[in-house]
């Protein structure tokens, strides 16, 4: 198998399960029905839930800075896969393990969103590094967009089916299982994930943050 094909397979698997495990992925439709039908939340309660859960997404730049400034154990992005994926799984298992309440759901999904946002920052940064190294920015960007669109369709169809056919506990367990391939990606293809430290690591935090918004 050629190197480019291995890269395509690696990132297809990584990005697919990263999007599926995210609260905006497989659990997106089920969460709406859980709030409305199981927890009997009013529109205001549903709006508050969505606003709180979206806070990590609104703070995405901070996760990018953490990734650029900190390389745990020298493993770079692989370390985030090995830490954040089990953290997201633990959040879903916690939601599946006991009686579900409104505030428990907010806490669990918020924590899962934080973990998935860290995974998103690490995986997209790794994608950018590999794209530059192999001069394949256009191809890998197109792959990322394609995977995201596929996940949107799959998650809506699968999520809608699960609402009608499986228990709420099972939905969270399946979402937790989606993090397993991400965790395994942290052990695989070490050569792909290695390489020289990004130049951005040498920037002071204030200048790095300013560069994030530079035109």
Number of C-alpha atoms within 10 A of each C-alpha: 5 6 10 11 9 13 17 15 12 15 20 18 14 24 23 22 22 25 25 25 30 25 24 18 23 29 25 17 20 23 23 15 17 19 19 15 10 14 13 13 17 11 11 9 14 16 12 13 20 16 11 13 23 17 13 20 16 11 12 15 15 17 20 19 17 14 20 23 18 13 16 13 8 11 16 21 24 27 18 24 30 19 16 23 28 20 19 31 24 18 23 26 20 19 23 19 12 10 10 16 14 16 10 14 22 17 17 19 26 22 19 27 23 24 25 28 25 25 30 24 22 24 21 18 17 19 22 15 20 19 17 13 12 11 11 15 16 11 11 20 15 12 17 19 12 14 19 19 14 13 20 18 13 15 22 17 13 15 19 17 13 18 18 11 8 10 11 19 17 13 21 25 18 17 23 25 20 22 27 19 16 27 20 14 18 21 13 13 13 12 7 16 19 16 12 7 13 11 8 14 15 11 13 10 15 8 10 17 15 9 12 12 8 7 4
